[in-house]
Amino acid sequence: MLSAAAKVNLVLEIRGKRADGYHELATVMQAVDLSDRLVLDEAPGLGLAVNTDGVPCDATNLALRAATTLREAAKIDRGVHITLDKRIPVAAGLGGGSSDAAAVLLGLNRLWGLRWPAARLAEVATALGMDVPFFLRSGAALGTGRGEVLEPVVAGALALVLVNPAFGSSTAEAYGRVTPAMYTDGSRARKLAELLRTRQAARVAASLYNGLEAAVASHHPEIERMRAALLAAGALGAAMSGSGPTVFGVARSFEHARQIRARLTRASWRCWAVRTLAGPAVRMRTSTMSSLGRGQAARRGTLDPVFGGSNPPAPTTIGRGRR
């Protein structure tokens, strides 16, 4: 079994447009303990089962694409059946699909006996998406280039509250709304990376920044309402993660995060109190992985709820108000 963590972008700066069509970024990404669960079983071909409506099970799913891409890169004729217990919201700015893809790469590297080093897996990860290489690592990282050039960041523990409005946001559309007036020089990301070492939540909260937030919020006013609600509930600071629409707030402690989550009663948002992770974003239970090659059956609903830290089993959904 594999646990695939979500991430937040504590800072996301857009530095300009590149010749290859991507944007030059400077971002600080931090893994948190809201996680999907995956089970990999030996199979004649490649297949995927998902326990959540609206999540595709075909080649558009990054987890299945990761298996296909790795098999082609390794030039082997092996198969796998992936069972995905989806807990991270989809198209939410939390990197759930990218984390699932990284988990499949790491799991199959062991299951198929490839023994590829991290650098070689990272090459495959980059071909799948710019966020995927981050999830092969641990804790926090400063990302530059298209987001795939990573420097590890030493970070103290933080408690956060995640708020998701139960609708998705398109990354391509978000970046399509970026104008040169939104470009910044990357100094905010460098500053935040240094502040994480101080273990001072208030200083970190004061330095949150997302250069995409204005572009996305102009089309989704709910983002500003979530941000204002977090601050009114006691968060030290709040910002949108990635291309949204999830907004997160920084708390003084995990107990404070739980209190903030309980105060968000104005709308039917999905809310989680989470901790940041210092260890690997993808965690593997060795005893399970060692048995996968013997054809162990994957079942929905049997994923170990204690594996992968303090991940809550389900979000808190509060109220039935407007969205």
N, C-alpha and C positions, 0 to 999 in steps of 0.2 A: 504494500500500500504506500501511496505517496500523498503527501500534504503539500499543496501548492498555494503559497501565500499571496495575498493582495499587496499592493503598494500604494503609497500616496506620493505626490510631487510636492514637497515642502516649498520648493521654488521651481518655477518653470519660466525661463526667459527665452525669447525669440530674438536671435541676434541678426538675422537677415535671411535672404533667399539664396540658396546655392544653385550652381549651374546644373546640378542633376535633378532639380525640381523640388528637392527637400528643403526644409528650413534648418538653418544652423541654430542649435540649441545650447543652452546651459541650464542644467536641471539638477536638483538634489532629490533623489528617490530614496524612499524608506519603506522597507517591508513591514507589514503589520500582521497580526495573528488572526485575521479573517481569512479562511482557507477553503479552497476546493479540495475534494478527495478523489484520488484516482486509483484504480486497480488495473494492472496489466496482466493478461493471461496469454500464454502461447496459443496460437491459432494458425490454421492453414493460410489465411489471408489477413487483410487489415479491416477491422471493424470498430464501431464506436456505439455505445449505448449511453444516453444521458437521461437523468431523472427529472429534468426541468423542461416544461413546454416552452417553445420559442427558441430553443438552442438547437442549431442544426446538427445532424449526425452524418453529414456528407463531407465532401472534400473541402468545403468552405470553413469547417471547424479547424481551428489552429492545432488542436491536439492530434487530430487525424493527419493533418498536413505535416506535422512534425515527424510522425512515424513514416509517412511516405517519403519525405525528403531525406531522412536519415537512412532509410533502406536503400534509396537510390545512391546516396553519397558513399555508403559502405559497399555497394555492389554485392548485396547478399539477397537471398531468396528466403526471407523469414517473415513470419506474420505475428500479429498481436491483436487481441481484442481488448479495447479500452472501455472500462466502466467509469463514468464521470459523475460524481455527486457534486452538483453545482451549487455552491453557497455564495460565491461572489457575484453580485449583480452584473448583468451583461451590458456592454457599451456604457460603462459607468465611469471611466477615467481611473479605474483601479487596477488595470492590467490583468484581469482574470484570465482572458484567453491566452495572453503571452505567458503567464505563469503556468497554465496547463501545458502549453507547448514545451516549456523548459523542463517540466516534470517528466513528460514523455521522453525527451532526449536523454535525461539522466537515468530514467528507469530502463529504457531500452539499451543504453550503453552497458548496463549491467546484465539485463536479461538476455541480450543477444551476445554477450561476451566480447564486446568490441574493445574494451579497455582504452578508449580514446581519451587523450588528455583534455583538460578544460579548454585549452586554446582551440583545439580542433572542433570541439562541440560548439564553441562560440561562433565559429565561422558558419556552421549550419544554422545556429540561432539567429544570426544577423540576416540570413536569407529569408527567414520567416517573419521578422519584424524587428523594429529598432528597440522595443522594450524587452524582447526575449532574452538577450544576453544578461541583462540585470538580474534576472531570476535564477541564473546559474550561480550567483554569488551569495554573499551573506549581508544582512543588515542594511546599511546605507551606502550610497555611492553618488559621486558627482559625475554626471553624464554630459559630455560635450560632443561635438560633431553633430550627427543626426540623433544623438542620444545614446549611441552604442559604444562610444569611447569612454570607458569607465575608470574612475579612480576610487578606491575604497575610502570611506569616511568613518572615522572613529566617532561613534555617537552614543550619548547617554540615553537611558530609557525614557520614553515619553508615553503618556496616556492620551488617546485621541477619541473623539466621537465622530463617526461617519454618518452622514445623512444623505439618503438617496431618494429622489422623488418618484421612483418607479416608472421612469421613462428613460430611454437611451439618448445618447448624443453621438453624432457622427464625427469621427476624428477628421476625416477628409473635409467635411463641411466647415468644421471649426477653423482649420488652417486656411481654408479657402477665403475666410473672412478677414484674415490678417492683413494689415496695411503697414507700410514702413513707419508710420507714426507709433506703432506698437513695439518697434525694435528697441532693445536695450543692450547694454554692453557686457553682460555676464557677471558683473561685480556682485549683484545680489546673491547669486548662487554660491560664489566663493565665500562671501561673508557668512551665509547660512551654514555652509560646511564647517567653517571655523567655530561658529556658535554652538553647533551640536556637541562639540567637545566639552563645552562648559557645563553641561547638564542643567542649564537654567531654562526651564520651560517658558517663563515669561519673556525672556530675550529671544528665544526661538519664535515664539508666537508673534512677536512684534515685527519679525522679519519675513513672514510668509508672503509669497508673491506668485501670481500666475498671470503671465502675459496674454493668455487666451481667455481669461475670465470675462473681460468686457465684451469680446466678440461673441462668446457663447451666451452670456447673460442677456444681451440685447435681443436674442431670439427666444430665450427661456427665462422670463422674469422670476420664475420660482427659485432660481439660483440665488438671487439677492435676498429673497425672503428666507431661504434656509440659512444663509450667512447671518442675516440680522437676528434670526431666532436663536442661533447658537450663541452669539454674543450676548443677547438678552438673557439667556439661560446660564451665563457665567463663564463661557469659554474665554480663554485669555487672548485668543486670536482665531481667525477662521479664513479659509480660502478654498477655492475649487481645486480639485485634483485632476491633473491631466487635461483632457479635452472635455471633462465633465460627463454628466451633470452632478456627480457626487461632490458634496462640500464637507470639509472636515474642520473640526475645532480642536484646539489644544487645551488640555485640562491640567490642573496642578498635580493630580494623582489619578490612579485608576478608580478609586472610590468617587472622586470628584467627577470623573467622566461618566460614571454610572448615574450620578445625580443629574448631570446635564441631560443625559439621554432621557431620564424620567420626566424632565421638565418640558420636553419638546412635544406639547400637546395640541398644537394649533392646526395640524394637518396630518393626513394619512401618509406620512413619510416612513421609510424604513430606516431604522437607526441601530447602530452598533457602538458599544464601548469597546475599544481595542487597545492593545499594547503594541509598541514597536518591537521588532525582532532584532536581536544582535547576531543570532546564528543564521544558518542557511535559510534562504527563502523557500527552497524545496527540501522537504525532509522525507526520509525513506525508512521504513521499518524493515530491517534486514531479514528477519525471520520470514516475513511475508514474501519479500522479493526472492529469497532463495527457494521458495516452494513454487513460484509461478511457472517455472519450466516444466513442472510435473503435471500441468494441465488443471490446476486448481480452479474450480468454477467461481466466476465472479457473480455476486448477487447484489442487487440494489438494496440499500438500506442496512447493509451489514458493515459499513465502514466504521472503523474504531473511533468513537467520539472523543477519546482522550488523547489520541495521537496528534501531535503538532501544537502543543501548548494550550493557551487559554482561549482558543477560538470559540466564540459562542455558537451553539448549534443552530440558532435562527435569530433573525433580527427582531427587534421590538417594532411593532407597527402600532401607531398610536392615533386614535381618533378616526373620524370619517369626514373631515373637513375638505375644503376645496384643494385642488392640486395646483 
